[in-house]
Amino acid sequence: MAGIALKRPLTVLIIGAGASGLAAAELLGQFPCFNILILEADNRLGGRCKTQPVDTVDGCYDLGASFIHGSESNPVYEMARKHNIDIIKSSTDWNSIRYCTENGQALNKATLGEVTNFYHECIDRSKQFAHAADNSALPKGISTVGAFVRNCLSQRILELDEKEKSTFASIFKCYELLECLNSGCDSLFDLQLKDFGQYQELDGYHWEFKNGYNDFIQLLFNNLNKTNTTIQLNSVVECVDYSSIDQDNCKQLISETSDEHPINVRCTNGKIYPADHVICTIPLGVLKQMAETLFNPTLPKSKLEAIYRLGFGTVNKVYLFYNKPFWGDDPFRTIFIWNDNQYKYPNNESYPLPESEAWLKKVFAISSSDHCNNALVFWMVGSAAEEIENVIDTQVSNSLTKLLNFYIKDPHIELPYKIVKSNWHNNPYSRGSYSYVSSISTGEDFQLIEDPLLSKQRNSPLIMFAGEATHKQFYSTVHGAYLTGRREALRLLQTYGLKS
């Protein structure tokens, strides 16, 4: 192993034991010149990957990440295959999906296909602006994805009669809600148009871990070199103090110092951990809340502003468990098509909702769980996802059951015996689910958050940043988080002339 001569092992402190933190530790641990300490605020590994077992039957359910997004060049997929971890193809039999309209009218399949194709055409067009040479290609006065697709819709349905417009727009709205779920935003008007297409879809099928995403987290943990890597749970970092470094006049690499460590990391329990380097994988939602006080000296203004600009949304799941599934043995998938308020036909029936249940309007799909045969799962996004975290479980269960009764027209659906919902917004160690390019941000903000804090004289990284919100193409994904952890580990290896 070639590299710079070291007077002592270097301490690398990693904040967070999610996919990115474990990925960094996995690579750095191969080099005995590093002592690695991972501080995890929660009482478990995994971060926003969280698999729970089912109490009464065989199976599990993921409250956080669910999918391996694509198989071509996806390190998560490649590692699962290499280590013989059971994964299943996430396939949807579109012929088995039941489409239910709020007004109770039957849905014409030809119209459904027409709207589907048109919507995907609009989204594809909205992604092309990211590849344009400059902003001149942007439509005048349109800066968000929501404004763009709604403008496309208004032109497309000009020649339809009022009833046809209502049907077309309602189906279109359903797809808008799906894109909100994919992006993690409350509305497509929250998404900046210019850089929307910077996100890179990987080719190949989407997959799921048969026994939950925890299998991937366990693989990363098993790959750690336990001789030079330590993990401490329930360790909430409150300050990363690098004030002892005179960054403008730093004349030596960390490796050329004596026994002194340039960084001190303090936790809320009062413990202080000295370090030579820090890799921060704290979720963007938490950074938004505490970035100004977490670092001493405070972060550069450009980095702080990028943290505040970039979007970070909430996606929650609600699982309903039944003693006897009313849908039988076949997969159950239903799409709820709500009336579009802008183009609502006056005579269309509406589902009456009290203000306390307004969040139901964001529920657009339900399906049986592929991992647990007696459970249904609802996905919630944005403000509705945040709201249900504060609604008691029995009310959520009752509201969703009434919704099922209304759309499926079956008054005999029984209440589930159990409900489990995720709470990513209220979770103090995540404060949401994943990032997106907000209407006030640009794709360059991912790079600004990624940029390490350097000792300026030697240009060596002191504090590095990893996590899905630091990847310009793969933000919001587990493979993006994993790759950024390895990126920062490689940055450190290069600093000391080491090769992986």
Disulfide bonds with the S-S distance in Angstrom:
none
